[in-house]
Structure formats: C-alpha cells, structure tokens
Amino acid sequence: MSKTVAILDDDPLSCEALSSLLRADGYCALTFGSVNDLLRSGPERFGCIFSDIWMEGQTGIDLLEILAGQGNMPVVILMTARFDRDQAAHAMEIGARAVLEKPLSAERVSELVALYCPE
C-alpha cells in the first residue's frame, strides 16, 4: 500500500486541516476539490481516500459507486458534518471502510490511516 493519501472535500479549510494532520503522521496527502479531479488523478495510486459526503456536484457516495463499478476499490473513508445512520449504513454496504463525523477526531484519523495505509 502507498503512504499517499487522497483528501476529497470542496472545503479548502477542511482539506488543509486533514492534510496537516496526515503529514504530521508521516503521510503524503494530496487534496482534491471534486470527484472528477480525483478520478482524473488515478485513484488506484492512493493508499486510502478520505472523502466528504456532501459536496457540490457529485458526492462521496457517488465516488464510492463509481469506484465500485470500476472493480478495483481502494480504501475509502467518508466524512460528514451531517451524520445520518441510514446513509452511513448504505455507504458501508457499497464499500466505505468507515464514516466519520466532523469535526474529525485526530486520534481516529491516525488510527484508520495506520490500519488502512501502513508503510
């Protein structure tokens, strides 16, 4: 697995905060503002992907569905400020490894990235 982590969020401040946390843990973090930008970059090269659920245009759920349809599902961890149990359950059914509620717990992020994106 790669130590490079993708962060997908249409909020630049959220991207920067998570990116700083991941860099402090020794990871290379690349940020993207849209699903299309991430898909064009080649999502298979990332050890894991942190994606917001609610974004302008395509959502984190859309990303999961697209990746699942491609047959090579990378590790995807979803984040949301509007947590909904049914939506989280659906996300897990289609391939998300976790759904985190914002604001993110630095400890939980570090734990998940160490689990899914080891050296």
DSSP file (Angstrom, degrees, kcal/mol; ACC not computed):
  #  RESIDUE AA STRUCTURE BP1 BP2  ACC     N-H-->O    O-->H-N    N-H-->O    O-->H-N    TCO  KAPPA ALPHA  PHI   PSI    X-CA   Y-CA   Z-CA
    1    1 A M              0   0    0      0, 0.0     2,-0.2     0, 0.0    46,-0.1   0.000 360.0 360.0 360.0 149.5    0.0    0.0    0.0
    2    2 A S        -     0   0    0      2,-0.1    44,-0.0     1,-0.1    45,-0.0  -0.549 360.0-140.7 -84.0 148.1    1.0    3.5   -0.7
    3    3 A K  S    S+     0   0    0     -2,-0.2    25,-1.7   116,-0.1     2,-0.5   0.262  75.4 106.1 -88.2  11.7    1.7    6.1    2.0
    4    4 A T  E     -a   28   0A   0     41,-0.3    43,-2.8    23,-0.2    44,-0.8  -0.822  54.9-165.5 -94.7 128.1    0.0    8.7   -0.2
    5    5 A V  E     -ab  29  48A   0     23,-3.1    25,-2.6    -2,-0.5     2,-0.4  -0.923   9.8-143.2-116.5 136.0   -3.5    9.6    0.9
    6    6 A A  E     -ab  30  49A   0     42,-2.2    44,-3.1    -2,-0.4     2,-0.5  -0.791   9.1-161.1 -96.1 140.8   -6.1   11.5   -1.1
    7    7 A I  E     -ab  31  50A   0     23,-2.6    25,-2.7    -2,-0.4     2,-0.6  -0.988   5.2-170.2-122.1 121.3   -8.4   14.0    0.5
    8    8 A L  E     +ab  32  51A   0     42,-3.3    44,-2.9    -2,-0.5     2,-0.3  -0.941  28.7 129.0-115.9 112.6  -11.6   14.9   -1.3
    9    9 A D        -     0   0    0     23,-2.3     6,-0.1    -2,-0.6    46,-0.1  -0.944  52.2-141.4-160.6 138.6  -13.5   17.9    0.0
   10   10 A D  S    S+     0   0    0     -2,-0.3    23,-0.1    44,-0.2     3,-0.1   0.439  86.9  85.0 -83.8   2.6  -14.9   21.0   -1.6
   11   11 A D     >  -     0   0    0      1,-0.1     4,-2.1     2,-0.0     3,-0.4  -0.900  65.8-160.5-103.8 107.3  -14.0   23.0    1.6
   12   12 A P  H  > S+     0   0    0      0, 0.0     4,-2.4     0, 0.0     5,-0.2   0.833  90.5  55.7 -58.1 -33.7  -10.3   24.1    1.3
   13   13 A L  H  > S+     0   0    0      2,-0.2     4,-2.3     1,-0.2     5,-0.2   0.901 107.7  48.3 -66.8 -39.5  -10.0   24.6    5.1
   14   14 A S  H  > S+     0   0    0     -3,-0.4     4,-2.3     2,-0.2     5,-0.3   0.911 111.6  51.0 -64.4 -41.9  -11.1   21.1    5.8
   15   15 A C  H  X S+     0   0    0     -4,-2.1     4,-2.6     1,-0.2    -2,-0.2   0.933 111.6  46.9 -59.8 -46.2   -8.6   19.8    3.2
   16   16 A E  H  X S+     0   0    0     -4,-2.4     4,-2.5     2,-0.2    -2,-0.2   0.903 111.3  50.8 -65.8 -41.7   -5.8   21.7    4.8
   17   17 A A  H  X S+     0   0    0     -4,-2.3     4,-1.8     2,-0.2    -1,-0.2   0.936 115.5  41.3 -62.2 -46.8   -6.6   20.7    8.3
   18   18 A L  H  X S+     0   0    0     -4,-2.3     4,-2.5     1,-0.2    -2,-0.2   0.893 113.4  54.0 -69.1 -38.8   -6.7   17.0    7.4
   19   19 A S  H  X S+     0   0    0     -4,-2.6     4,-2.6    -5,-0.3    -2,-0.2   0.913 107.9  50.1 -60.3 -43.9   -3.7   17.3    5.2
   20   20 A S  H  X S+     0   0    0     -4,-2.5     4,-2.1     2,-0.2    -1,-0.2   0.906 110.8  49.8 -61.3 -42.9   -1.7   18.8    8.0
   21   21 A L  H  X S+     0   0    0     -4,-1.8     4,-1.1     2,-0.2    -2,-0.2   0.928 112.7  46.2 -61.9 -46.2   -2.7   16.0   10.4
   22   22 A L  H  <>S+     0   0    0     -4,-2.5     5,-2.4     1,-0.2     3,-0.3   0.893 110.9  51.9 -67.0 -39.8   -1.7   13.3    7.9
   23   23 A R  H ><5S+     0   0    0     -4,-2.6     3,-1.7     1,-0.2    -1,-0.2   0.889 105.8  55.5 -63.1 -37.8    1.6   15.0    7.1
   24   24 A A  H 3<5S+     0   0    0     -4,-2.1    -1,-0.2     1,-0.3    -2,-0.2   0.802 105.6  53.1 -63.3 -28.2    2.3   15.1   10.8
   25   25 A D  T 3<5S-     0   0    0     -4,-1.1    -1,-0.3    -3,-0.3    -2,-0.2   0.400 128.6 -99.7 -87.0   2.6    1.8   11.3   10.9
   26   26 A G  T < 5S+     0   0    0     -3,-1.7     2,-0.3     1,-0.3    -3,-0.2   0.623  79.9 129.0  94.2  13.9    4.3   10.9    8.0
   27   27 A Y      < -     0   0    0     -5,-2.4     2,-0.6    -6,-0.1    -1,-0.3  -0.713  59.2-125.3-102.0 152.5    1.9   10.6    5.1
   28   28 A C  E     -a    4   0A   0    -25,-1.7   -23,-3.1    -2,-0.3     2,-0.5  -0.864  32.6-163.3 -89.6 125.2    1.9   12.4    1.8
   29   29 A A  E     -a    5   0A   0     -2,-0.6     2,-0.4   -25,-0.2   -23,-0.2  -0.956  10.0-169.5-119.2 126.5   -1.5   14.0    1.4
   30   30 A L  E     -a    6   0A   0    -25,-2.6   -23,-2.6    -2,-0.5     2,-0.3  -0.935  14.5-146.0-112.3 136.6   -2.9   15.3   -1.9
   31   31 A T  E     -a    7   0A   0     -2,-0.4     2,-0.3   -25,-0.2   -23,-0.2  -0.780  13.7-173.7-109.1 148.8   -6.1   17.3   -1.9
   32   32 A F  E     -a    8   0A   0    -25,-2.7   -23,-2.3    -2,-0.3     3,-0.1  -0.989  18.3-156.0-138.2 143.8   -8.9   17.4   -4.5
   33   33 A G  S    S+     0   0    0     -2,-0.3     2,-0.3   -25,-0.2   -25,-0.1   0.514  77.0  29.1 -99.0  -6.8  -12.0   19.7   -4.7
   34   34 A S  S  > S-     0   0    0      1,-0.1     4,-1.9   -25,-0.1     5,-0.2  -0.989  74.6-116.6-150.5 158.3  -14.2   17.4   -6.8
   35   35 A V  H  > S+     0   0    0     -2,-0.3     4,-2.7    23,-0.2     5,-0.2   0.917 116.0  53.7 -58.8 -44.5  -14.9   13.8   -7.6
   36   36 A N  H  > S+     0   0    0      1,-0.2     4,-2.4     2,-0.2    -1,-0.2   0.897 105.7  52.5 -61.1 -40.8  -13.8   14.3  -11.2
   37   37 A D  H  > S+     0   0    0      1,-0.2     4,-1.0     2,-0.2    -1,-0.2   0.923 112.2  45.9 -60.2 -43.4  -10.5   15.8  -10.2
   38   38 A L  H >X S+     0   0    0     -4,-1.9     3,-0.6     1,-0.2     4,-0.5   0.930 112.1  50.2 -65.0 -45.8   -9.8   12.8   -8.0
   39   39 A L  H >< S+     0   0    0     -4,-2.7     3,-1.1     1,-0.2    -2,-0.2   0.882 107.9  53.6 -62.2 -38.4  -10.8   10.3  -10.7
   40   40 A R  H 3< S+     0   0    0     -4,-2.4    -1,-0.2     1,-0.2    -2,-0.2   0.763 102.5  60.1 -66.7 -23.8   -8.6   12.0  -13.3
   41   41 A S  H << S-     0   0    0     -4,-1.0    -1,-0.2    -3,-0.6    -2,-0.2   0.621 120.1-103.1 -80.9 -11.9   -5.6   11.7  -11.0
   42   42 A G    X<  -     0   0    0     -3,-1.1     3,-2.0    -4,-0.5     4,-0.2   0.920  29.9-155.2  88.5  76.2   -5.8    7.9  -10.8
   43   43 A P  G >  S+     0   0    0      0, 0.0     3,-1.5     0, 0.0   -37,-0.1   0.686  85.0  74.7 -60.6 -19.4   -7.4    6.9   -7.5
   44   44 A E  G 3  S+     0   0    0      1,-0.3    -2,-0.1    30,-0.1    29,-0.0   0.670  84.5  67.5 -68.3 -14.5   -5.8    3.5   -7.5
   45   45 A R  G <  S+     0   0    0     -3,-2.0     2,-0.3    -4,-0.1   -41,-0.3   0.549  84.3  90.4 -82.6  -6.3   -2.4    5.1   -6.6
   46   46 A F  S <  S-     0   0    0     -3,-1.5    29,-0.3    -4,-0.2   -41,-0.2  -0.699  70.3-143.4 -95.6 142.3   -3.6    6.1   -3.2
   47   47 A G  S    S-     0   0    0    -43,-2.8    28,-0.5    -2,-0.3     2,-0.3   0.877  87.6 -15.3 -65.3 -37.5   -3.2    4.0    0.0
   48   48 A C  E     -b    5   0A   0    -44,-0.8   -42,-2.2    26,-0.1     2,-0.4  -0.978  63.0-133.2-159.9 164.3   -6.6    5.4    1.0
   49   49 A I  E     -bc   6  76A   0     26,-2.4    28,-3.3    -2,-0.3     2,-0.6  -0.987   6.7-159.2-126.0 125.4   -9.0    8.2    0.2
   50   50 A F  E     +bc   7  77A   0    -44,-3.1   -42,-3.3    -2,-0.4     2,-0.4  -0.931  24.3 180.0 -99.8 122.3  -10.8   10.4    2.7
   51   51 A S  E     -bc   8  78A   0     26,-2.6    28,-2.4    -2,-0.6   -42,-0.2  -0.981  28.0-130.4-130.2 134.5  -13.9   11.9    1.1
   52   52 A D  E     - c   0  79A   0    -44,-2.9    28,-0.2    -2,-0.4     3,-0.1  -0.454  16.9-144.7 -66.4 151.2  -16.5   14.3    2.3
   53   53 A I  S    S+     0   0    0     26,-2.2     7,-2.1     1,-0.2     2,-0.8   0.929  83.4  54.9 -82.3 -52.7  -20.0   13.0    1.6
   54   54 A W  S    S+     0   0    0     25,-0.3     2,-0.3     5,-0.2   -44,-0.2  -0.742  70.2 140.3 -93.2 111.5  -21.8   16.3    0.9
   55   55 A M        -     0   0    0     -2,-0.8     2,-0.1     2,-0.2   -21,-0.1  -0.946  58.7 -84.9-140.1 160.5  -20.1   18.3   -1.9
   56   56 A E  S    S-     0   0    0     -2,-0.3     2,-0.4     3,-0.0     0, 0.0  -0.423 103.9  -4.6 -60.8 140.5  -21.3   20.5   -4.8
   57   57 A G  S    S+     0   0    0     -2,-0.1    -2,-0.2   -23,-0.1     2,-0.1  -0.591 130.4  24.4  76.3-127.7  -21.9   18.3   -7.8
   58   58 A Q  S    S-     0   0    0     -2,-0.4   -23,-0.2     1,-0.1     2,-0.1  -0.423  78.1-142.5 -75.4 149.0  -21.0   14.6   -7.2
   59   59 A T     >  -     0   0    0     -2,-0.1     4,-2.1    -5,-0.1    -5,-0.2  -0.451  28.8-100.1-103.7 174.2  -21.0   13.3   -3.6
   60   60 A G  H  > S+     0   0    0     -7,-2.1     4,-2.1     2,-0.2    -7,-0.2   0.823 125.3  55.6 -63.1 -31.8  -18.8   10.9   -1.7
   61   61 A I  H  > S+     0   0    0     -8,-0.4     4,-2.3     2,-0.2    -1,-0.2   0.908 105.3  51.9 -66.5 -41.7  -21.5    8.3   -2.2
   62   62 A D  H  > S+     0   0    0     -9,-0.2     4,-2.5     1,-0.2    -2,-0.2   0.917 107.7  52.9 -58.7 -43.0  -21.2    8.9   -6.0
   63   63 A L  H  X S+     0   0    0     -4,-2.1     4,-2.8     1,-0.2     5,-0.2   0.934 108.2  49.8 -58.0 -47.2  -17.5    8.4   -5.7
   64   64 A L  H  X S+     0   0    0     -4,-2.1     4,-2.8     1,-0.2     5,-0.2   0.927 111.4  48.8 -57.1 -46.0  -18.0    5.0   -3.9
   65   65 A E  H  X S+     0   0    0     -4,-2.3     4,-1.9     2,-0.2    -1,-0.2   0.896 112.3  48.2 -63.8 -40.6  -20.4    3.9   -6.6
   66   66 A I  H  X S+     0   0    0     -4,-2.5     4,-1.1     2,-0.2    -2,-0.2   0.945 114.1  45.8 -64.2 -48.2  -18.1    4.9   -9.4
   67   67 A L  H  X>S+     0   0    0     -4,-2.8     4,-0.6     1,-0.2     5,-0.6   0.898 111.6  51.7 -63.7 -40.8  -15.1    3.2   -7.8
   68   68 A A  H ><5S+     0   0    0     -4,-2.8     3,-1.0    -5,-0.2    -1,-0.2   0.890 107.5  54.0 -62.7 -38.1  -17.1    0.0   -7.1
   69   69 A G  H 3<5S+     0   0    0     -4,-1.9    -1,-0.2     1,-0.2    -2,-0.2   0.743 101.6  58.9 -67.8 -23.7  -18.2   -0.1  -10.7
   70   70 A Q  H 3<5S-     0   0    0     -4,-1.1    -1,-0.2    -3,-0.5    -2,-0.2   0.626 104.8-132.0 -80.8 -14.0  -14.6    0.0  -11.8
   71   71 A G  T <<5S+     0   0    0     -3,-1.0     2,-0.5    -4,-0.6    -3,-0.1   0.354  83.5  89.6  84.3  -6.9  -13.9   -3.2   -9.9
   72   72 A N      < -     0   0    0     -5,-0.6    -3,-0.1     2,-0.0    -1,-0.1  -0.713  62.1-169.5-123.9  80.4  -10.7   -2.0   -8.2
   73   73 A M        -     0   0    0     -2,-0.5     3,-0.1    -5,-0.1    -5,-0.1  -0.588   4.0-158.7 -80.9 112.2  -12.0   -0.5   -5.0
   74   74 A P        -     0   0    0      0, 0.0     2,-0.4     0, 0.0   -26,-0.1  -0.302  41.8 -77.8 -74.3 171.4   -9.4    1.5   -3.0
   75   75 A V        -     0   0    0    -28,-0.5   -26,-2.4   -29,-0.3     2,-0.4  -0.601  54.5-170.5 -70.7 124.9   -9.9    2.1    0.7
   76   76 A V  E     -c   49   0A   0     19,-0.5    21,-2.9    -2,-0.4    22,-0.7  -0.984  11.5-171.6-123.8 127.4  -12.4    4.9    1.1
   77   77 A I  E     -cd  50  98A   0    -28,-3.3   -26,-2.6    -2,-0.4     2,-0.2  -0.979  16.7-148.9-116.6 121.0  -13.2    6.7    4.4
   78   78 A L  E     -cd  51  99A   0     20,-2.6    22,-3.3    -2,-0.5     2,-0.3  -0.601   9.7-164.4 -93.3 152.3  -16.1    9.1    4.3
   79   79 A M  E     +cd  52 100A   0    -28,-2.4   -26,-2.2    -2,-0.2     2,-0.3  -0.969  11.2 171.3-132.1 146.6  -16.5   12.2    6.4
   80   80 A T  E     - d   0 101A   0     20,-2.0    22,-3.2    -2,-0.3     3,-0.2  -0.985  36.0-156.4-156.5 146.8  -19.6   14.3    7.0
   81   81 A A  S    S+     0   0    0     -2,-0.3     2,-0.5    20,-0.2    -1,-0.1   0.556  99.3  58.0 -91.0 -12.7  -20.9   17.2    9.1
   82   82 A R  S    S-     0   0    0     -3,-0.1    -1,-0.2     2,-0.1     2,-0.1  -0.655  82.1-165.5-117.6  72.9  -24.4   15.9    8.6
   83   83 A F        +     0   0    0     -2,-0.5     2,-0.4    -3,-0.2    18,-0.0  -0.355  10.6 178.0 -66.6 134.2  -24.2   12.4   10.0
   84   84 A D     >  -     0   0    0      1,-0.1     4,-2.7    -2,-0.1     5,-0.2  -0.979  24.8-147.0-138.7 121.7  -27.2   10.1    9.1
   85   85 A R  H  > S+     0   0    0     -2,-0.4     4,-2.5     1,-0.2     5,-0.2   0.882  99.6  49.6 -59.2 -41.9  -27.2    6.4   10.3
   86   86 A D  H  > S+     0   0    0      2,-0.2     4,-2.4     1,-0.2    -1,-0.2   0.919 112.6  47.3 -64.4 -42.7  -29.1    5.2    7.2
   87   87 A Q  H  > S+     0   0    0      2,-0.2     4,-2.6     1,-0.2    -2,-0.2   0.910 111.9  50.6 -64.8 -41.6  -26.7    7.0    4.9
   88   88 A A  H  X S+     0   0    0     -4,-2.7     4,-2.3     2,-0.2    -2,-0.2   0.907 110.2  49.8 -62.4 -42.0  -23.7    5.6    6.8
   89   89 A A  H  X S+     0   0    0     -4,-2.5     4,-2.1     2,-0.2    -2,-0.2   0.917 111.3  48.9 -63.1 -43.0  -25.0    2.1    6.6
   90   90 A H  H  X S+     0   0    0     -4,-2.4     4,-1.7     1,-0.2    -2,-0.2   0.922 110.0  52.0 -61.8 -44.0  -25.6    2.5    2.8
   91   91 A A  H  <>S+     0   0    0     -4,-2.6     5,-2.7     1,-0.2     4,-0.3   0.903 110.0  48.5 -59.9 -42.2  -22.0    3.8    2.4
   92   92 A M  H ><5S+     0   0    0     -4,-2.3     3,-1.0     1,-0.2    -1,-0.2   0.877 107.7  55.9 -66.3 -36.8  -20.6    0.8    4.3
   93   93 A E  H 3<5S+     0   0    0     -4,-2.1    -1,-0.2     1,-0.2    -2,-0.2   0.844 109.4  46.2 -63.5 -33.5  -22.7   -1.6    2.1
   94   94 A I  T 3<5S-     0   0    0     -4,-1.7    -1,-0.2    -5,-0.1    -2,-0.2   0.358 135.3 -75.6 -97.4   7.7  -21.2   -0.2   -1.0
   95   95 A G  T < 5S+     0   0    0     -3,-1.0   -19,-0.5     1,-0.3    -3,-0.2   0.373  77.4 140.4 127.8  -7.7  -17.6   -0.2    0.2
   96   96 A A      < -     0   0    0     -5,-2.7    -1,-0.3     1,-0.2   -19,-0.2  -0.431  37.8-154.0 -64.8 140.7  -16.7    2.6    2.6
   97   97 A R  S    S-     0   0    0    -21,-2.9     2,-0.3     1,-0.3   -20,-0.2   0.745  74.8  -4.7 -84.9 -25.5  -14.4    1.3    5.4
   98   98 A A  E     -d   77   0A   0    -22,-0.7   -20,-2.6    -7,-0.1     2,-0.4  -0.981  55.0-143.5-160.9 156.7  -15.6    4.0    7.8
   99   99 A V  E     -d   78   0A   0     -2,-0.3     2,-0.3   -22,-0.2   -20,-0.2  -0.974  24.8-163.8-127.6 116.4  -17.9    7.0    8.1
  100  100 A L  E     -d   79   0A   0    -22,-3.3   -20,-2.0    -2,-0.4     2,-0.4  -0.775  13.6-132.6-104.7 143.2  -16.5    9.8   10.3
  101  101 A E  E     -d   80   0A   0     -2,-0.3   -20,-0.2   -22,-0.2     4,-0.2  -0.784  39.7 -91.0 -93.4 134.8  -18.5   12.7   11.8
  102  102 A K  S    S+     0   0    0    -22,-3.2   -19,-0.2    -2,-0.4     2,-0.1  -0.634 107.5  58.7 -82.4 146.4  -17.0   16.2   11.5
  103  103 A P  S    S-     0   0    0      0, 0.0    -2,-0.1     0, 0.0     2,-0.1   0.489  97.3-133.9 -69.0 144.6  -15.2   17.7   13.3
  104  104 A L        -     0   0    0     -2,-0.1     2,-0.6    -4,-0.1    -2,-0.1  -0.374   5.1-123.6 -74.1 145.9  -12.8   14.8   12.9
  105  105 A S     >  -     0   0    0     -4,-0.2     4,-2.5     1,-0.2     5,-0.2  -0.807  13.4-149.5 -85.5 120.3  -11.0   13.2   15.8
  106  106 A A  H  > S+     0   0    0     -2,-0.6     4,-2.5     1,-0.2     5,-0.2   0.883  98.3  53.4 -57.7 -39.1   -7.3   13.4   15.1
  107  107 A E  H  > S+     0   0    0      2,-0.2     4,-2.2     1,-0.2    -1,-0.2   0.913 109.8  46.5 -63.0 -43.5   -6.9   10.1   17.1
  108  108 A R  H  > S+     0   0    0      2,-0.2     4,-2.6     1,-0.2     5,-0.2   0.901 112.0  50.7 -67.8 -41.1   -9.5    8.3   15.0
  109  109 A V  H  X S+     0   0    0     -4,-2.5     4,-2.7     2,-0.2     5,-0.3   0.944 111.8  47.6 -61.0 -47.6   -8.0    9.6   11.7
  110  110 A S  H  X S+     0   0    0     -4,-2.5     4,-2.0     1,-0.2    -2,-0.2   0.896 112.0  50.8 -60.4 -41.0   -4.5    8.4   12.8
  111  111 A E  H  X S+     0   0    0     -4,-2.2     4,-1.7    -5,-0.2    -1,-0.2   0.932 113.3  44.1 -62.4 -47.3   -5.8    5.1   13.8
  112  112 A L  H  X S+     0   0    0     -4,-2.6     4,-2.8     2,-0.2     5,-0.3   0.906 113.2  49.2 -68.4 -42.1   -7.7    4.5   10.5
  113  113 A V  H  X S+     0   0    0     -4,-2.7     4,-2.1     1,-0.2    -1,-0.2   0.879 111.0  50.9 -68.0 -35.0   -4.9    5.7    8.3
  114  114 A A  H  < S+     0   0    0     -4,-2.0    -1,-0.2    -5,-0.3    -2,-0.2   0.872 114.1  45.7 -66.0 -36.2   -2.4    3.4   10.1
  115  115 A L  H  < S+     0   0    0     -4,-1.7    -2,-0.2    -5,-0.2    -1,-0.2   0.921 125.2  28.5 -70.5 -46.0   -4.7    0.5    9.7
  116  116 A Y  H  < S+     0   0    0     -4,-2.8    -2,-0.2     1,-0.2    -3,-0.2   0.581 127.7  38.3 -98.2 -11.4   -5.5    1.0    6.0
  117  117 A C  S  < S+     0   0    0     -4,-2.1    -1,-0.2    -5,-0.3    -2,-0.1  -0.389  77.0 168.8-136.6  57.8   -2.4    2.7    4.7
  118  118 A P              0   0    0      0, 0.0    -3,-0.1     0, 0.0    -4,-0.1  -0.174 360.0 360.0 -69.7 165.5    0.5    1.1    6.5
  119  119 A E              0   0    0     -5,-0.1  -116,-0.1  -116,-0.1    -5,-0.0   0.500 360.0 360.0 -65.7 360.0    4.1    1.6    5.5
